[in-house]
Amino acid sequence: MDAKGVERERLEGYLPRPEFRAELELGLARTAFMAKHWDEAEKRYTEIAERYPDAKCAPEAVYWRGVCHYKAAQDHTALGQAAEELQQKYPDSLWAVKAAVWLH
């Protein structure tokens, strides 16, 4: 939940500790994103992608990191870079499919 009590992320069921931690941090990043705190959200998504590269939510963090950079800097190249990274590191992920439209 964010500071206003709005649910921003939901986890249901059991997750091993590393996956759970990554998902919790993803929720914090999502809260910053929804508040339009682009720099904070980008930093949080970057930390998730770097700390938990094997987590199931890592591709999502890479995707949203690119979106945050784009939103903050109006730099459309960040979207293409995110798509390329997803194709290289997580080619079978749903997030790579979603980002494919950003490829040149």
Order of alpha helices (4+ residues) and beta strands (2+ residues): alpha-alpha-alpha-alpha-alpha
